[in-house]
Amino acid sequence: MTNENTTHFGFKTVAAEEKVKLVRGVFDSVAGQYDIMNDLMSLGIHRIWKRVAVQLSNVRAGDKVLDLAGGTGDLTLLFEKRVGDNGEVVLADINSQMLRTGRDRLINKGVVGNIFYAQVNAECLPFANNSFDCVCIAFGLRNVTDKDAALRSILRVLKPGGRLIILEFSHPTDKVTEKVYDFYSFKLLPKIGAIVAKDEDSYRYLAESIRMHPKQDALKIMMEQAGFDRCEYFNMTQGIVAVHRGYKF
C-alpha cells in the first residue's frame, strides 16, 4: 500500500524520494550489458517491438523527436533515419551511465549532426513549451516515480498535433501466456541476469516493476486525465508489450 510519500520499487514500498536513487543503481549496474540482456530477455523480439512503435509514431522528415529514457539509443537511431538531415532527435535519460553508453554507441556508428543528448527527469522536462513533434518513452515509464507528472510534462513540451508514444512491457491478455511469462520472469530472468550481467537482483527488480506497471486500460485513462486526446493502445506478443499512443490538441 502506498501514499503520497511512498511508491513502489518492484514489489517493495519505498520512500518516494528514494526511488530515483534506487533505479539509478539498477541501470548503473546493467548499462554495459543492457543491449545483450535485451536480446536475451526478448529473444531478439524487442527490435520488432521498437520498429512497430516508431511506425506508429508517424514521424516524418524534418520532425523534432524526444527519445525519453532512450538508454542505449536503439530508438534514437530509428528516429534519426526518419527525420533526416532537417530533423532532430534528442536522446534523453535520467541515468548518466546509460546516456553515456548510448552516446558512445551512436558516435561509434557515425551518427552525428542532428542528434543531441540531455540528462533529464521525465517529471520536469527542461524544454520549452511546444518543442517536439513526437515524444517517445520506451521501457522507461514504469521506472518513473510520478507517472502522472511525467505525462503532464510530456504534454507541455509537445507541439499541438504532436504524439506521445509509450512502448512498455504490459500485461498478457490470456492465462496461458501469463503463466509462461511469470515462470520466465521470476525463475529464469534473474538467473540469466546473474550469469550475463553478474546482477541477479536488478533483473528481479525489472520483472517486478513490470507487474506493478498499470494495465493497458489503466494507462490509457492516465493519459486521458493528463490531457491527451485520441488515446489508444496496441498489444503485441499477446499483451506482453503494448504501444500506447496519444495526441496533443
Sine and cosine of phi, psi and omega as CSV:
sin_phi,cos_phi,sin_psi,cos_psi,sin_omega,cos_omega
0.00,0.00,0.73,-0.68,0.00,-1.00
-0.87,-0.50,0.34,-0.94,0.14,-0.99
-0.77,-0.63,-0.22,-0.98,-0.09,-1.00
-0.92,0.39,-0.29,0.96,-0.02,-1.00
-0.99,-0.17,-0.09,1.00,-0.01,-1.00
-0.79,-0.61,0.25,-0.97,0.01,-1.00
-0.43,-0.90,0.02,-1.00,0.01,-1.00
-1.00,-0.06,0.66,-0.75,0.26,-0.97
-0.82,-0.57,1.00,-0.09,-0.23,-0.97
0.90,0.43,-0.74,-0.67,0.01,-1.00
-1.00,0.03,-0.06,1.00,-0.01,-1.00
-1.00,0.04,0.48,-0.88,0.15,-0.99
-0.98,-0.19,0.82,-0.58,-0.05,-1.00
-0.76,-0.65,0.27,-0.96,0.11,-0.99
-0.89,0.46,0.68,-0.74,-0.08,-1.00
-0.82,0.57,-0.63,0.78,-0.06,-1.00
-0.96,0.29,-0.22,0.97,0.00,-1.00
-1.00,0.08,-0.36,0.93,-0.15,-0.99
-0.90,0.44,-0.67,0.74,-0.02,-1.00
-0.84,0.55,-0.69,0.72,-0.01,-1.00
-0.91,0.40,-0.64,0.77,0.00,-1.00
-0.92,0.38,-0.68,0.73,0.03,-1.00
-0.91,0.42,-0.63,0.77,0.04,-1.00
-0.86,0.51,-0.66,0.75,0.02,-1.00
-0.88,0.48,-0.64,0.77,0.02,-1.00
-0.88,0.48,-0.76,0.65,-0.11,-0.99
-0.99,0.17,-0.41,0.91,0.19,-0.98
-0.88,0.48,-0.62,0.79,-0.05,-1.00
-0.94,0.35,-0.65,0.76,-0.16,-0.99
-0.99,-0.17,-0.05,1.00,-0.14,-0.99
-0.81,0.59,-0.70,0.71,-0.08,-1.00
-0.91,0.41,-0.47,0.88,-0.03,-1.00
-0.94,-0.35,0.22,0.97,-0.16,-0.99
-0.88,0.48,-0.71,0.70,-0.04,-1.00
-0.92,0.39,-0.68,0.74,0.03,-1.00
-0.88,0.47,-0.68,0.73,-0.01,-1.00
-0.92,0.39,-0.59,0.81,0.05,-1.00
-0.87,0.49,-0.66,0.75,0.03,-1.00
-0.90,0.44,-0.69,0.73,0.00,-1.00
-0.93,0.37,-0.67,0.74,-0.04,-1.00
-0.90,0.44,-0.61,0.79,-0.12,-0.99
-0.94,-0.33,0.06,1.00,-0.08,-1.00
0.84,0.54,0.52,0.85,0.03,-1.00
1.00,0.09,-0.10,1.00,-0.09,-1.00
-0.94,0.34,-0.36,0.93,-0.02,-1.00
-0.85,0.53,-0.45,0.89,0.01,-1.00
-0.92,0.38,-0.61,0.79,0.06,-1.00
-0.93,0.37,-0.71,0.71,0.02,-1.00
-0.82,0.57,-0.69,0.73,-0.04,-1.00
-0.92,0.38,-0.63,0.78,0.02,-1.00
-0.91,0.41,-0.61,0.79,0.06,-1.00
-0.90,0.43,-0.69,0.73,0.01,-1.00
-0.87,0.50,-0.69,0.72,0.01,-1.00
-0.90,0.43,-0.64,0.77,0.02,-1.00
-0.90,0.44,-0.64,0.77,0.01,-1.00
-0.94,0.34,-0.29,0.96,0.00,-1.00
-0.95,0.31,-0.36,0.93,-0.05,-1.00
0.84,0.54,0.49,0.87,0.05,-1.00
-0.93,0.37,0.67,-0.74,-0.06,-1.00
-0.82,-0.58,0.15,-0.99,0.04,-1.00
-0.84,0.55,0.71,-0.70,0.02,-1.00
1.00,-0.01,-0.14,0.99,-0.01,-1.00
-0.95,0.30,0.35,-0.93,0.10,-1.00
-0.92,-0.38,0.84,-0.55,-0.14,-0.99
-0.84,-0.54,0.65,-0.76,0.14,-0.99
-0.95,-0.32,0.91,-0.42,0.08,-1.00
-1.00,-0.08,1.00,-0.04,-0.14,-0.99
-1.00,0.06,0.65,-0.76,-0.13,-0.99
0.83,0.56,0.65,0.76,-0.16,-0.99
-0.97,0.26,-0.20,0.98,0.14,-0.99
0.80,0.60,-0.84,-0.54,-0.13,-0.99
-1.00,0.06,0.10,1.00,0.25,-0.97
1.00,-0.03,0.21,0.98,0.02,-1.00
-0.82,0.57,-0.76,0.65,-0.06,-1.00
-0.96,0.28,-0.58,0.81,0.07,-1.00
-0.83,0.56,-0.68,0.73,0.01,-1.00
-0.89,0.46,-0.67,0.74,0.01,-1.00
-0.93,0.38,-0.67,0.75,0.02,-1.00
-0.92,0.39,-0.61,0.79,-0.03,-1.00
-0.86,0.51,-0.61,0.79,0.02,-1.00
-0.92,0.40,-0.49,0.87,-0.03,-1.00
-0.99,0.14,-0.63,0.78,-0.11,-0.99
-0.98,0.20,-0.42,0.91,0.04,-1.00
0.95,0.33,-0.15,-0.99,-0.09,-1.00
-0.91,0.41,-0.45,0.89,-0.03,-1.00
-1.00,0.00,-0.07,1.00,0.03,-1.00
-0.99,-0.16,-0.11,-0.99,-0.06,-1.00
-0.45,-0.90,0.65,-0.76,0.09,-1.00
-0.81,-0.59,0.76,-0.65,0.08,-1.00
-0.96,-0.28,0.90,-0.44,0.11,-0.99
-1.00,0.04,0.90,-0.44,-0.09,-1.00
-0.80,-0.61,0.61,-0.79,0.04,-1.00
-0.40,-0.91,0.51,-0.86,0.04,-1.00
-0.98,0.20,-0.35,0.94,-0.11,-0.99
-0.99,-0.15,0.87,-0.49,-0.09,-1.00
-0.91,0.41,-0.58,0.81,-0.02,-1.00
-0.93,0.37,-0.67,0.74,0.05,-1.00
-0.90,0.43,-0.67,0.74,-0.02,-1.00
-0.90,0.44,-0.67,0.75,0.02,-1.00
-0.90,0.44,-0.65,0.76,0.03,-1.00
-0.89,0.46,-0.68,0.73,0.02,-1.00
-0.91,0.41,-0.69,0.73,0.01,-1.00
-0.88,0.47,-0.73,0.68,-0.01,-1.00
-0.89,0.45,-0.63,0.78,-0.01,-1.00
-0.90,0.43,-0.71,0.71,-0.03,-1.00
-0.93,0.36,-0.63,0.77,0.04,-1.00
-0.89,0.45,-0.65,0.76,0.03,-1.00
-0.90,0.45,-0.47,0.88,0.05,-1.00
-0.99,0.12,-0.07,1.00,0.00,-1.00
0.99,0.14,0.28,0.96,-0.01,-1.00
-1.00,-0.01,0.98,-0.20,-0.02,-1.00
-0.64,-0.77,0.18,-0.98,0.11,-0.99
0.97,-0.26,-0.91,0.42,-0.05,-1.00
-0.93,-0.36,0.35,0.94,0.08,-1.00
-0.93,-0.36,0.75,-0.66,0.04,-1.00
-0.82,-0.58,0.34,-0.94,-0.12,-0.99
-0.78,-0.63,0.62,-0.79,-0.02,-1.00
-0.49,-0.87,0.76,-0.65,0.12,-0.99
-1.00,-0.01,0.92,-0.39,-0.15,-0.99
-0.66,-0.75,0.34,-0.94,0.16,-0.99
-0.97,-0.22,0.82,-0.57,-0.07,-1.00
-0.87,0.50,-0.39,0.92,-0.05,-1.00
-0.97,0.25,-0.32,0.95,-0.04,-1.00
-0.53,-0.85,0.96,0.30,-0.09,-1.00
-0.91,0.41,0.72,-0.70,-0.08,-1.00
-1.00,-0.01,0.65,0.76,-0.01,-1.00
-0.89,-0.45,0.39,-0.92,-0.01,-1.00
-0.93,0.36,0.38,-0.93,0.11,-0.99
-0.83,0.56,0.56,-0.83,0.14,-0.99
0.84,0.54,0.73,0.68,-0.09,-1.00
-1.00,-0.10,-0.50,0.87,-0.21,-0.98
-0.84,-0.55,0.58,-0.82,0.12,-0.99
-0.98,0.20,-0.46,0.89,0.00,-1.00
-0.50,-0.86,0.67,-0.75,0.20,-0.98
-0.87,-0.50,0.79,-0.61,0.03,-1.00
-0.87,-0.50,0.72,-0.70,0.13,-0.99
-0.78,-0.63,0.92,-0.40,-0.10,-0.99
-0.92,-0.40,0.84,-0.54,0.04,-1.00
0.81,0.59,0.59,0.81,-0.02,-1.00
-0.77,-0.64,-0.45,0.89,-0.11,-0.99
-0.89,0.46,-0.55,0.84,-0.04,-1.00
-0.92,0.40,-0.32,0.95,0.01,-1.00
-1.00,-0.01,-0.10,1.00,-0.02,-1.00
-0.98,0.19,0.70,-0.72,-0.05,-1.00
-0.93,0.37,-0.81,0.58,-0.02,-1.00
-0.94,-0.34,1.00,-0.01,-0.07,-1.00
-0.91,0.42,-0.59,0.81,0.01,-1.00
-0.90,0.44,-0.67,0.75,0.04,-1.00
-0.89,0.45,-0.64,0.77,0.01,-1.00
-0.90,0.44,-0.68,0.73,0.01,-1.00
-0.89,0.46,-0.66,0.76,0.03,-1.00
-0.92,0.40,-0.62,0.79,0.02,-1.00
-0.91,0.41,-0.65,0.76,0.04,-1.00
-0.90,0.44,-0.69,0.72,0.01,-1.00
-0.85,0.53,-0.66,0.75,-0.04,-1.00
-0.88,0.48,-0.66,0.75,-0.11,-0.99
-1.00,0.07,-0.16,0.99,0.07,-1.00
-0.97,0.23,0.58,-0.81,0.14,-0.99
-0.96,0.29,0.42,-0.91,0.15,-0.99
-0.82,0.57,0.76,-0.65,-0.10,-0.99
1.00,0.01,-0.10,0.99,-0.01,-1.00
-0.96,0.29,0.35,-0.94,-0.08,-1.00
-0.89,-0.45,0.61,-0.79,0.22,-0.98
-0.97,-0.25,0.77,-0.64,0.08,-1.00
-0.88,-0.48,0.84,-0.54,0.08,-1.00
-0.90,-0.43,0.91,-0.42,0.11,-0.99
-0.96,-0.28,0.86,-0.51,-0.11,-0.99
-0.45,-0.89,0.55,-0.83,0.21,-0.98
-0.84,0.54,0.66,-0.75,-0.09,-1.00
-0.72,-0.69,-0.64,-0.77,-0.14,-0.99
-0.82,-0.57,0.82,-0.57,-0.05,-1.00
-0.82,0.57,0.53,-0.84,-0.08,-1.00
-1.00,-0.06,-0.04,1.00,0.06,-1.00
-0.62,-0.79,0.39,-0.92,-0.13,-0.99
-0.93,0.37,-0.59,0.81,0.00,-1.00
-0.89,0.45,-0.76,0.65,0.02,-1.00
-0.87,0.49,-0.65,0.76,-0.01,-1.00
-0.87,0.49,-0.69,0.72,-0.02,-1.00
-0.92,0.39,-0.70,0.71,0.03,-1.00
-0.89,0.45,-0.67,0.74,-0.02,-1.00
-0.90,0.43,-0.66,0.75,0.04,-1.00
-0.88,0.47,-0.69,0.72,0.01,-1.00
-0.88,0.47,-0.72,0.70,0.00,-1.00
-0.89,0.45,-0.71,0.70,-0.11,-0.99
-0.92,0.40,-0.67,0.74,-0.16,-0.99
-0.98,-0.19,-0.33,0.94,0.00,-1.00
-0.97,-0.22,-0.70,0.72,-0.11,-0.99
-1.00,-0.07,-0.71,0.71,-0.11,-0.99
-0.84,0.54,-0.74,0.67,0.02,-1.00
-0.87,0.49,-0.55,0.83,0.01,-1.00
-0.94,0.34,-0.64,0.77,0.07,-1.00
-0.88,0.47,-0.68,0.73,0.03,-1.00
-0.87,0.50,-0.62,0.79,0.00,-1.00
-0.91,0.41,-0.61,0.79,-0.05,-1.00
-0.98,0.22,-0.75,0.66,-0.14,-0.99
-1.00,0.09,-0.73,0.68,-0.08,-1.00
-0.98,-0.21,-0.01,1.00,-0.04,-1.00
0.84,0.55,0.59,0.80,-0.08,-1.00
-0.46,-0.89,1.00,0.02,0.00,-1.00
-0.95,0.30,-0.64,0.77,-0.10,-1.00
-0.90,0.44,-0.65,0.76,-0.03,-1.00
-0.90,0.44,-0.62,0.78,-0.01,-1.00
-0.98,0.22,-0.41,0.91,0.17,-0.99
-0.92,0.38,-0.66,0.75,0.07,-1.00
-0.87,0.49,-0.70,0.72,-0.02,-1.00
-0.86,0.51,-0.65,0.76,0.04,-1.00
-0.91,0.42,-0.67,0.74,-0.01,-1.00
-0.93,0.38,-0.62,0.79,-0.03,-1.00
-0.90,0.43,-0.53,0.85,0.05,-1.00
-0.90,0.44,-0.67,0.74,-0.03,-1.00
-0.93,0.37,-0.45,0.89,-0.01,-1.00
-1.00,0.05,-0.15,0.99,0.00,-1.00
-0.95,0.30,0.58,-0.81,-0.01,-1.00
-0.83,0.55,0.58,-0.81,0.07,-1.00
-0.93,0.38,0.21,-0.98,-0.14,-0.99
-0.80,0.60,-0.78,0.62,-0.04,-1.00
-0.92,0.39,-0.59,0.81,0.00,-1.00
-0.91,0.41,-0.65,0.76,0.03,-1.00
-0.92,0.39,-0.62,0.78,0.06,-1.00
-0.86,0.52,-0.68,0.73,0.03,-1.00
-0.90,0.43,-0.66,0.75,0.04,-1.00
-0.86,0.51,-0.65,0.76,0.03,-1.00
-0.90,0.44,-0.69,0.73,0.02,-1.00
-0.90,0.45,-0.65,0.76,0.00,-1.00
-0.92,0.38,-0.46,0.89,0.05,-1.00
-0.97,0.24,-0.25,0.97,0.06,-1.00
0.89,-0.45,0.10,1.00,0.02,-1.00
-0.99,0.16,0.54,-0.84,0.02,-1.00
-0.94,-0.35,0.28,-0.96,0.07,-1.00
0.76,0.65,0.70,0.71,-0.04,-1.00
-0.97,0.24,0.66,-0.75,0.00,-1.00
-0.42,-0.91,0.25,-0.97,0.07,-1.00
-0.63,-0.78,0.38,-0.92,-0.06,-1.00
-0.77,-0.64,0.91,-0.41,0.03,-1.00
-0.98,0.21,0.60,-0.80,0.11,-0.99
-0.76,-0.65,0.51,-0.86,0.02,-1.00
0.78,0.63,0.82,0.58,0.04,-1.00
0.83,0.56,0.57,0.82,0.08,-1.00
1.00,0.08,0.01,1.00,0.07,-1.00
-0.86,0.51,-0.55,0.84,0.07,-1.00
-0.74,-0.67,0.56,-0.83,0.08,-1.00
-0.69,-0.72,0.54,-0.84,0.16,-0.99
-0.96,-0.30,0.86,-0.51,0.12,-0.99
-0.98,-0.20,0.63,-0.77,0.02,-1.00
-0.72,-0.69,0.70,-0.72,0.06,-1.00
-0.59,-0.81,0.37,-0.93,-0.09,-1.00
-0.87,-0.50,0.48,-0.88,0.13,-0.99
-0.97,-0.22,0.80,-0.61,0.03,-1.00
-0.81,-0.59,0.00,0.00,0.00,0.00
